[in-house]
Amino acid sequence: MAGEGAILQQAREEKGWSYKDVESVIKIRIRYLEALENEEYDVLPGATYTKGFLRSYAKYLGLDP
């Protein structure tokens, strides 16, 4: 089974959206979006932010957060 990062990336790519497209709507920096998709959680500012970013990103992509 794919990790959550791969699921996020696949959903974004299926919609044809770039990181910049997503960033402009949900106001999460591109480097954090990339970190979520690559599952590089040490790049993110903290556990609380990570959970919020994951939830927001998933909802925007139409996934179950």
Protein Blocks (a to p, Z undefined) as FASTA:
>chain_A
ZZfklmmmmmmmmnopafklmmmmnopafklmmmmmnopaklpgbjklmmmmmmmmmmmn
opaZZ
